[in-house]
Amino acid sequence: MPTPVIHPHLLPYVGALAAREPDAIDTVVVHCTELPDLSTAREYGERILYPSGTGNSGHFYIDRDGRIEQYVPLERIAHHVHGWNARSLGIELVNAGRFPHWLDSRHQAMDEAYPDAQIAALIALLLWLRIEVPTLTQIAGHEDLDPEEVAACDDPAVNVRRKRDPGPLFPWGAVLAAVPLSRL
């Protein structure tokens, strides 16, 4: 399989992210941006949220047309899923998800399908990563690793999932059939 085309677009604060050895990575976490487009995802990724001068971001972003951008090098720990960052890579798929009503109980459907070009690029990236990072053996969705529920913004008596990505329309069967990774 040919190496996928990866466009480096490193975040300005990558030097402030903690370093790690690539052999510490055993898991890839699939996310959806829950934002309307790649430029908005970039804007969110550049936001400084922590005293370290860093923010929340995945390592790779895949746009709807299959374009892959790398925001964080493999040897840096990105902030993408609580409790798993040090051992995982985050891949964000551009998808509106529940945008802009993430925690509104009336807007929890995630009904945007993932385009074929985006899934093909994800599979190509995963196959390449499996070669680059031989210790990579597992895959999970953000929703698998962060099941926390919070009060809905429209009705505090109702709880909603904080994270639901990549969501019910993500084609797990096709991805797992194409890559040698086990789902957590």
C-alpha positions as CSV (number, residue, x, y, z in Angstrom):
1,M,0.0,0.0,0.0
2,P,1.4,3.4,-0.9
3,T,2.1,5.9,1.8
4,P,-0.9,8.3,2.2
5,V,-0.3,11.9,1.4
6,I,-0.1,13.7,4.8
7,H,0.0,17.5,4.8
8,P,2.0,18.8,7.8
9,H,0.1,21.6,9.5
10,L,1.6,21.5,13.0
11,L,0.0,23.5,15.7
12,P,2.0,26.5,17.0
13,Y,2.3,24.9,20.5
14,V,3.5,21.4,19.6
15,G,6.9,22.1,21.3
16,A,5.0,22.6,24.6
17,L,3.4,19.2,24.3
18,A,5.0,16.4,26.3
19,A,7.4,14.1,24.4
20,R,7.1,10.3,24.2
21,E,8.7,7.4,22.5
22,P,6.6,6.1,19.6
23,D,6.8,2.6,21.1
24,A,4.6,3.9,24.0
25,I,1.7,4.1,21.5
26,D,-0.7,1.1,21.4
27,T,-4.1,2.6,20.7
28,V,-5.6,4.9,18.0
29,V,-8.7,6.8,18.9
30,V,-11.2,7.8,16.2
31,H,-13.0,11.1,16.8
32,C,-15.3,13.3,14.8
33,T,-14.7,17.0,15.1
34,E,-18.3,17.9,15.7
35,L,-17.6,21.1,13.9
36,P,-18.7,22.3,10.4
37,D,-15.4,22.2,8.6
38,L,-11.6,21.8,8.8
39,S,-10.8,25.5,9.2
40,T,-13.1,25.7,12.3
41,A,-11.4,22.5,13.7
42,R,-8.1,24.2,13.2
43,E,-9.3,27.3,15.0
44,Y,-10.5,25.1,18.0
45,G,-7.2,23.2,17.9
46,E,-5.1,26.4,18.2
47,R,-7.0,27.6,21.3
48,I,-4.9,27.6,24.4
49,L,-6.7,25.9,27.3
50,Y,-4.0,24.7,29.7
51,P,-1.3,26.5,31.8
52,S,1.3,24.6,29.6
53,G,0.3,26.8,26.7
54,T,-1.4,23.9,24.9
55,G,-5.0,23.0,23.9
56,N,-7.1,20.1,22.7
57,S,-6.2,18.5,19.4
58,G,-5.7,15.2,17.6
59,H,-2.6,14.1,15.7
60,F,-4.3,13.8,12.3
61,Y,-7.4,15.5,10.8
62,I,-9.1,14.0,7.8
63,D,-11.4,16.2,5.8
64,R,-14.5,15.0,4.0
65,D,-12.6,14.8,0.7
66,G,-9.9,12.6,2.2
67,R,-7.3,15.3,2.7
68,I,-5.1,14.3,5.7
69,E,-3.4,17.0,7.8
70,Q,-1.1,16.3,10.7
71,Y,-1.4,18.8,13.6
72,V,0.8,17.0,16.1
73,P,3.9,14.7,15.6
74,L,3.6,11.1,16.7
75,E,6.3,11.6,19.3
76,R,4.2,14.3,21.1
77,I,1.2,13.7,23.4
78,A,-1.9,15.4,22.1
79,H,-4.8,16.2,24.3
80,H,-7.7,14.3,22.7
81,V,-9.1,11.8,25.2
82,H,-8.9,11.9,29.0
83,G,-6.8,9.1,30.5
84,W,-5.5,7.7,27.2
85,N,-3.4,10.5,25.7
86,A,0.1,9.2,26.6
87,R,-0.5,5.8,24.9
88,S,-2.7,6.9,22.0
89,L,-2.9,8.7,18.7
90,G,-6.0,10.8,18.0
91,I,-7.5,10.9,14.5
92,E,-10.2,13.5,13.9
93,L,-12.7,13.1,11.1
94,V,-14.4,16.3,9.9
95,N,-18.1,15.8,10.6
96,A,-20.7,18.1,12.1
97,G,-21.9,15.6,14.7
98,R,-24.1,17.5,17.1
99,F,-22.8,20.9,16.2
100,P,-23.6,23.5,17.5
101,H,-25.9,22.0,20.2
102,W,-23.5,19.4,21.6
103,L,-25.1,19.0,25.0
104,D,-28.7,19.9,24.2
105,S,-30.9,16.9,24.8
106,R,-33.1,17.7,21.8
107,H,-30.1,17.6,19.4
108,Q,-28.3,14.4,20.1
109,A,-28.7,12.8,16.7
110,M,-25.5,12.4,14.7
111,D,-26.8,12.0,11.2
112,E,-24.0,13.1,8.9
113,A,-22.6,10.1,7.0
114,Y,-18.8,9.7,6.6
115,P,-17.9,10.1,2.8
116,D,-16.2,7.2,1.1
117,A,-13.1,9.3,0.4
118,Q,-12.8,10.2,4.1
119,I,-13.0,6.5,5.2
120,A,-10.6,5.4,2.4
121,A,-8.1,8.0,3.7
122,L,-8.6,6.8,7.3
123,I,-7.9,3.2,6.3
124,A,-4.8,4.2,4.4
125,L,-3.6,6.3,7.3
126,L,-4.2,3.4,9.8
127,L,-2.4,0.9,7.6
128,W,0.6,3.3,7.3
129,L,0.5,4.0,11.1
130,R,0.6,0.2,11.8
131,I,3.9,0.1,9.9
132,E,5.3,3.2,11.4
133,V,4.3,2.3,15.0
134,P,4.5,-1.5,15.3
135,T,3.2,-1.4,18.9
136,L,-0.1,0.0,17.6
137,T,-2.6,-2.9,18.2
138,Q,-5.9,-1.3,19.3
139,I,-8.5,1.1,18.0
140,A,-11.4,2.8,19.8
141,G,-13.9,5.5,19.3
142,H,-13.9,8.5,21.6
143,E,-17.3,7.3,22.9
144,D,-15.8,4.0,23.9
145,L,-13.2,5.6,26.2
146,D,-15.3,8.6,27.6
147,P,-18.7,7.4,28.6
148,E,-19.3,10.2,31.0
149,E,-22.8,11.8,31.1
150,V,-23.4,15.4,32.0
151,A,-26.5,17.5,32.6
152,A,-28.1,18.7,29.3
153,C,-27.8,22.4,28.7
154,D,-31.5,22.7,28.0
155,D,-32.7,20.6,30.9
156,P,-30.4,19.9,33.9
157,A,-32.7,17.0,34.9
158,V,-31.7,15.1,31.7
159,N,-28.3,13.6,31.2
160,V,-26.6,13.3,27.8
161,R,-23.3,11.7,26.8
162,R,-20.4,14.2,26.9
163,K,-18.8,12.4,23.9
164,R,-20.6,10.4,21.2
165,D,-18.0,10.4,18.5
166,P,-17.4,9.0,16.0
167,G,-21.1,8.2,16.4
168,P,-23.6,5.7,15.0
169,L,-22.9,6.3,11.3
170,F,-19.2,5.5,11.6
171,P,-18.6,2.3,9.5
172,W,-16.8,0.2,12.1
173,G,-17.3,-3.0,10.1
174,A,-15.5,-1.7,7.0
175,V,-12.7,-0.1,9.0
176,L,-12.0,-3.2,11.2
177,A,-12.2,-5.5,8.1
178,A,-9.4,-3.4,6.4
179,V,-6.9,-2.9,9.3
180,P,-5.1,-5.3,11.6
181,L,-6.3,-3.6,14.8
182,S,-8.6,-4.9,17.6
183,R,-11.4,-2.7,18.8
184,L,-11.4,-2.0,22.5
